[in-house]
Amino acid sequence: MTWKREANQTVIHSDIWDTDGDSFFEVSSHGDSCRVDTGSQGLDPGASIEVFQMSGLQCVPTLREGKRDGCFVFDMALKVTHSSDCGSPNRPNCPPPIKPSVA
């Protein structure tokens, strides 16, 4: 996984090397954060992105149309709020993974 800063954004590049590999990263701001998993689910192989924990920061990935340089591209909308907190024993249910169609 690599990252770089561009104008008003940070770009994270995650490679999938096999059918069940994953990379993880955390987005944080002033003590609020969300944790993100990119990779492939072994039982249902294919690229996916999943926000598996939100604590004060709502992170909503959105798949862009088409591919760029053979890669799927996602945008991540961020909002400071505790209304979407998940991934803890008290609020375990985070949104399901997003899996782009390869067709």
Contacts in CASP RR format, 6 or more apart in sequence:
PFRMAT RR
TARGET T0000
AUTHOR 0000-0000-0000
METHOD contacts of the structure
MODEL  1
MTWKREANQTVIHSDIWDTDGDSFFEVSSHGDSCRVDTGSQGLDPGASIE
VFQMSGLQCVPTLREGKRDGCFVFDMALKVTHSSDCGSPNRPNCPPPIKP
SVA
1 12 0 8 1.000
1 13 0 8 1.000
1 14 0 8 1.000
1 15 0 8 1.000
1 23 0 8 1.000
1 25 0 8 1.000
1 38 0 8 1.000
2 12 0 8 1.000
2 13 0 8 1.000
3 10 0 8 1.000
3 11 0 8 1.000
3 12 0 8 1.000
3 13 0 8 1.000
3 25 0 8 1.000
4 10 0 8 1.000
4 11 0 8 1.000
5 11 0 8 1.000
12 25 0 8 1.000
12 38 0 8 1.000
13 71 0 8 1.000
14 23 0 8 1.000
14 25 0 8 1.000
14 38 0 8 1.000
14 39 0 8 1.000
15 23 0 8 1.000
16 38 0 8 1.000
16 39 0 8 1.000
16 40 0 8 1.000
16 46 0 8 1.000
16 47 0 8 1.000
18 40 0 8 1.000
19 40 0 8 1.000
19 42 0 8 1.000
19 45 0 8 1.000
19 46 0 8 1.000
20 40 0 8 1.000
20 41 0 8 1.000
20 42 0 8 1.000
20 45 0 8 1.000
21 39 0 8 1.000
21 40 0 8 1.000
21 42 0 8 1.000
22 37 0 8 1.000
22 38 0 8 1.000
22 39 0 8 1.000
22 40 0 8 1.000
23 37 0 8 1.000
23 38 0 8 1.000
23 39 0 8 1.000
24 35 0 8 1.000
24 36 0 8 1.000
24 37 0 8 1.000
24 38 0 8 1.000
25 35 0 8 1.000
25 36 0 8 1.000
25 38 0 8 1.000
26 33 0 8 1.000
26 34 0 8 1.000
26 35 0 8 1.000
26 36 0 8 1.000
27 33 0 8 1.000
27 34 0 8 1.000
27 36 0 8 1.000
27 57 0 8 1.000
27 59 0 8 1.000
27 76 0 8 1.000
27 78 0 8 1.000
28 34 0 8 1.000
28 57 0 8 1.000
29 57 0 8 1.000
29 78 0 8 1.000
29 80 0 8 1.000
30 80 0 8 1.000
32 55 0 8 1.000
32 56 0 8 1.000
32 57 0 8 1.000
32 80 0 8 1.000
33 53 0 8 1.000
33 54 0 8 1.000
33 55 0 8 1.000
33 56 0 8 1.000
33 57 0 8 1.000
34 51 0 8 1.000
34 53 0 8 1.000
34 54 0 8 1.000
34 55 0 8 1.000
34 56 0 8 1.000
34 57 0 8 1.000
34 58 0 8 1.000
34 59 0 8 1.000
34 78 0 8 1.000
35 51 0 8 1.000
35 52 0 8 1.000
35 53 0 8 1.000
35 54 0 8 1.000
36 49 0 8 1.000
36 50 0 8 1.000
36 51 0 8 1.000
36 52 0 8 1.000
36 59 0 8 1.000
36 61 0 8 1.000
36 76 0 8 1.000
37 48 0 8 1.000
37 49 0 8 1.000
37 50 0 8 1.000
37 51 0 8 1.000
37 52 0 8 1.000
37 97 0 8 1.000
38 47 0 8 1.000
38 48 0 8 1.000
38 49 0 8 1.000
38 50 0 8 1.000
39 46 0 8 1.000
39 47 0 8 1.000
39 48 0 8 1.000
39 49 0 8 1.000
40 46 0 8 1.000
40 47 0 8 1.000
40 48 0 8 1.000
41 48 0 8 1.000
41 97 0 8 1.000
41 99 0 8 1.000
44 99 0 8 1.000
46 99 0 8 1.000
46 102 0 8 1.000
47 72 0 8 1.000
47 99 0 8 1.000
47 100 0 8 1.000
47 102 0 8 1.000
48 97 0 8 1.000
48 98 0 8 1.000
48 99 0 8 1.000
49 61 0 8 1.000
49 74 0 8 1.000
49 97 0 8 1.000
49 98 0 8 1.000
50 94 0 8 1.000
50 95 0 8 1.000
50 96 0 8 1.000
50 97 0 8 1.000
50 98 0 8 1.000
51 59 0 8 1.000
51 60 0 8 1.000
51 61 0 8 1.000
51 86 0 8 1.000
51 94 0 8 1.000
51 95 0 8 1.000
52 87 0 8 1.000
52 94 0 8 1.000
53 86 0 8 1.000
53 87 0 8 1.000
53 88 0 8 1.000
53 94 0 8 1.000
54 84 0 8 1.000
54 85 0 8 1.000
54 86 0 8 1.000
54 87 0 8 1.000
54 94 0 8 1.000
55 82 0 8 1.000
55 85 0 8 1.000
55 88 0 8 1.000
56 80 0 8 1.000
56 81 0 8 1.000
56 82 0 8 1.000
56 84 0 8 1.000
56 85 0 8 1.000
57 78 0 8 1.000
57 79 0 8 1.000
57 80 0 8 1.000
57 81 0 8 1.000
58 77 0 8 1.000
58 78 0 8 1.000
58 79 0 8 1.000
58 80 0 8 1.000
58 81 0 8 1.000
58 83 0 8 1.000
58 84 0 8 1.000
59 76 0 8 1.000
59 77 0 8 1.000
59 78 0 8 1.000
60 76 0 8 1.000
60 77 0 8 1.000
60 79 0 8 1.000
60 95 0 8 1.000
61 74 0 8 1.000
61 75 0 8 1.000
61 76 0 8 1.000
61 77 0 8 1.000
61 98 0 8 1.000
62 74 0 8 1.000
62 75 0 8 1.000
62 76 0 8 1.000
62 77 0 8 1.000
63 72 0 8 1.000
63 73 0 8 1.000
63 74 0 8 1.000
63 98 0 8 1.000
63 100 0 8 1.000
64 72 0 8 1.000
64 73 0 8 1.000
64 74 0 8 1.000
64 75 0 8 1.000
66 72 0 8 1.000
66 73 0 8 1.000
67 73 0 8 1.000
72 100 0 8 1.000
74 98 0 8 1.000
85 91 0 8 1.000
86 92 0 8 1.000
86 93 0 8 1.000
86 94 0 8 1.000
86 95 0 8 1.000
87 93 0 8 1.000
87 94 0 8 1.000
END
